[in-house]
């Protein structure tokens, strides 16, 4: 089950690098006892070595929505995503994929910064 898994640098090395140059793995499991609930964990390599875990990852949750589309999952679909319990920072995300394939991710956030990037 996703909640029990442990990730090591050796295991993470089998994955290709992300566009940010990191090795990452989003691990998820559909809860058999609670339909509509998904348990997930997001691991990534740290600069300098080792593996860290993100307590809440909206972009990975959106990728789960893309996986649902690619795997032919029945639509519309809605899930409550539990992430972060293993690192002591529980996070709850909402994932919705509508019949047209639009993916929406939501949840409550704690704003710790704000800014503008000009390209």
N, C-alpha and C positions, 0 to 999 in steps of 0.2 A: 504494500500500500504506500502511496505517496508520502504519507506522514511519517512512516518508519524508515524511509530510505536515508542513507548517508552518502555523501558525495566526496570523493577524493580527487586530488589533482590528476592522478593516474587515470581514473575513470573518465574525467572530463576531457582528457587529451584526445579521445576518439572522435570528438565533434570538430567540425570546421570552425575557423575563427569567424566572429561576427564582423560587421562593418566597422566596429570600434576596436577591432584587434583582440577581442577577448573570446575565450571559449565559454559558452553558456549552455545551460540545459534547463528547460521548463518541464517539470515532471508533474503529471496530474493523474487523478483517479476519480472516476464517477462513484459517488457514495451509493452502494447498493441498498442501504437502509433508508436513505432519504433521497428519492428522485428529485432532480433539480438542484442537487448540491454537488460541488466538485471540490476536492481537496487538492491543493497545488503547492509546489515549491519551485523557486527559481534560483539556481546556482550559477555562479560566475567565477572565473579566475581573477585573483587579485594581482595588482602590479607587485612584483617582487616575489610572487609565489603564493601558493595556498588557494583555498576556495572560500568564498563568502556566499551568503544567502540574503536575498532581498526580501523584506517582509511583505511587500505589496507591489505588484508589477502590472500596471494597466496595459502597457504595450504587449506583454506576454499574454495577458488575458484576451486582448484583441486577436492575437495570433491563434489562440484556442478557437475563437469564433471562425477564423479562416480555415482552421483544420476541420471544424464541423461542416463548413461549406464544401471543402474539397473531398471529404469522406462521404458525402451524400446524406448527411444527417437530416432527419425530418425537420422541416421549418414551418412556422416560426419556432424558435427555441429560446428558453430563458434559463439561466443558471445563477445560483449564488456561489461565488468562489471564495473558499476559505484559504488564506495564505498567511504565513508569518508566525503561526503558533510555535513552531519548532525553534524559533529564535526569540521567543518571548515578546513578540510584537504582533499580536493578532490583527489581521486586516481582512475586511470583507468587501469584495467587489461584486458588482452585478454585471452579467453578460447577457445581451439580447441580440439575436440574429433574426431579422424579420424575413418574411416570405420572399422579398426581393433580394435578399442577401446583404442588406445593410447591417453593419456590426456596430453595436453601441456598448460602451463600457462606462460604468458609473460607480460611485461610492463617495463616502465622505473623506475629506482631506484636511490636514492641518497645514496651513500655509506657513512656510518658513522663509519665504523670500519671494521677490517679485522683480521683474525687470523687462527690458526690451533689448532685442538683438537686431541690429541693422546689418543687412547683407549687401 
